[in-house]
Amino acid sequence: MLNHAAGVLAAISADQRADTALRFYFEEHRYLQPPAKRVISHTVFVYFRWLSWLDSKASPQKRLEQAVALHERFTADPKSIKAETLAVRAVPAWLWDEVSFPPAPTGEPADPAAVGPAKAGYLRQLQRDPALWLRARPGQGPALAKSLFACETTPRSADAIRFTGVQDLFKTEQFKTGEFEIQDLASQLVGLAAAPKPGETWWDACAGEGGKTLHLADLMQNKGVVWATDRNARRIDTLKRRAARAKLFNYRTDFWDGGSRLPTKTKFDGILLDAPCSGVGTWQRNPHARWTTTPDDVRELSGMQRVLLTNVCGSLKPGGRLIYAVCTLTRSETTAVVDAFTAAHPEFEPAPVFGTAAGAAGPAPGSTSPATVLLWPQDLNANGMFIAAWIRKT
Ligand SMILES: C[S@@+](CC[C@H](N)C(=O)[O-])C[C@H]1O[C@@H](n2cnc3c(N)ncnc32)[C@H](O)[C@@H]1O
């Protein structure tokens, strides 16, 4: 298996991500069975998780061995590697200019370079194997959890299930008949924050392969319509295949390149902008990105996010709900984008993120949810995510 993992490493180039290299490698080595593919993928991801501990002069096989040994040591005893060491080796140094942790009451020290409990928890989470989350059809979470090998439910969402087995989910009858989607818990919480109602008209402006489009359409009980747009036609084709499997028909697709020329003159009850971002919130699942993402990417994406928000916002009806989501944790792409938008658009009022969602993460029922939420990987055992919400006043 180490030779296969070394083969994947050799195929990774500056412009090819580890998950893409793995996909191509498996296409070229079709005889590899799912259990073998799982071990190879895991070894490649472990390698990037522990990259800066490895001896750069050693052979790729030797480095892979070192990474696996470190990972086993860490998994057996996460405190065997000091959080201070993780802070300088597990992530690039620039991250600490962009990410900070809540001060007291979590007891974080005032010195941003110091490692308090929240930062240590975040770093340890980054080095663990990521959880696999499924989204059941509305109301079907507990029944699906019982029918599928090994699953755990979560108080964060009644429809989210963590799969803890090793079976090939794509071969299950439940998958083939559209009883669940593989969707990270943090992404599911974006759909719950949007909380569309049956019969409404929503725009999922950066719909990609439709993870959130399908969730919105499902929450709308196949009534009303979700406009799903993206600039990548291949992704929209995947969205259509997924929607057919889930038997969801209350959507339509179109091309939108993010510019001021909009795909429709329709005014929407709600708009979800799940914007392109640096993906820092996915660094546990996709550790290669820690070493390829740069501060320039963050700056550039922050500019793009502001433009996209400005371009979509005129399509909202008065009283409509605008949701901005990014699977990142950087200040430039989260609070800075939101603050700039709120300052420039007095017609939009910040609104509770989980104001209308039942069972979503956030404050207990009856309390006031904030207008921005940063979901940390260590709190969810899932991707990191930022969500903001506004209501259009006029
Ligand atoms: C975070 S991903 C969307 C994921 C998707 N919403 C889901 O839940 O599966 C961002 C998407 O934005 C699209 N995108 C990037 N730049 C864009 C632009 N300028 N205009 C429109 N879409 C863009 C990308 O093609 C990508 O599919």
The ligand as an SDF file (V2000), in Angstrom:
LIG
                    3D

 27 29  0  0  0  0  0  0  0  0999 V2000
  -18.2880   26.3250   -1.9360 C   0  0  0  0  0  0  0  0  0  0  0  0
  -18.5400   25.7670   -3.5490 S   0  0  0  0  0  0  0  0  0  0  0  0
  -20.2530   25.4110   -3.5730 C   0  0  0  0  0  0  0  0  0  0  0  0
  -20.6280   24.1210   -2.9300 C   0  0  0  0  0  0  0  0  0  0  0  0
  -22.1020   23.7940   -3.0900 C   0  0  0  0  0  0  0  0  0  0  0  0
  -22.9550   24.9010   -2.6880 N   0  0  0  0  0  0  0  0  0  0  0  0
  -22.5030   22.5500   -2.3060 C   0  0  0  0  0  0  0  0  0  0  0  0
  -23.0840   22.6750   -1.2270 O   0  0  0  0  0  0  0  0  0  0  0  0
  -22.2300   21.4440   -2.8020 O   0  0  0  0  0  0  0  0  0  0  0  0
  -18.4600   27.2540   -4.4490 C   0  0  0  0  0  0  0  0  0  0  0  0
  -18.9490   27.1420   -5.8770 C   0  0  0  0  0  0  0  0  0  0  0  0
  -18.8530   28.4530   -6.4160 O   0  0  0  0  0  0  0  0  0  0  0  0
  -18.5630   28.3220   -7.7840 C   0  0  0  0  0  0  0  0  0  0  0  0
  -17.9580   29.5810   -8.2060 N   0  0  0  0  0  0  0  0  0  0  0  0
  -16.7120   29.9930   -8.0490 C   0  0  0  0  0  0  0  0  0  0  0  0
  -16.5620   31.2360   -8.5220 N   0  0  0  0  0  0  0  0  0  0  0  0
  -17.7550   31.5870   -8.9940 C   0  0  0  0  0  0  0  0  0  0  0  0
  -18.2450   32.7330   -9.6230 C   0  0  0  0  0  0  0  0  0  0  0  0
  -17.4570   33.7920   -9.8520 N   0  0  0  0  0  0  0  0  0  0  0  0
  -19.5220   32.7480   -9.9800 N   0  0  0  0  0  0  0  0  0  0  0  0
  -20.3310   31.7050   -9.7610 C   0  0  0  0  0  0  0  0  0  0  0  0
  -19.9380   30.5800   -9.1540 N   0  0  0  0  0  0  0  0  0  0  0  0
  -18.6570   30.5350   -8.7870 C   0  0  0  0  0  0  0  0  0  0  0  0
  -17.6490   27.1490   -7.9120 C   0  0  0  0  0  0  0  0  0  0  0  0
  -17.7570   26.5730   -9.1920 O   0  0  0  0  0  0  0  0  0  0  0  0
  -18.1690   26.2460   -6.8010 C   0  0  0  0  0  0  0  0  0  0  0  0
  -19.0400   25.2800   -7.3330 O   0  0  0  0  0  0  0  0  0  0  0  0
  1  2  1  0
  2  3  1  0
  2 10  1  0
  3  4  1  0
  4  5  1  0
  5  6  1  0
  5  7  1  0
  7  8  2  0
  7  9  1  0
 10 11  1  0
 11 12  1  0
 11 26  1  0
 12 13  1  0
 13 14  1  0
 13 24  1  0
 14 15  1  0
 14 23  1  0
 15 16  2  0
 16 17  1  0
 17 18  1  0
 17 23  2  0
 18 19  1  0
 18 20  2  0
 20 21  1  0
 21 22  2  0
 22 23  1  0
 24 25  1  0
 24 26  1  0
 26 27  1  0
M  CHG  2   2   1   9  -1
M  END
$$$$
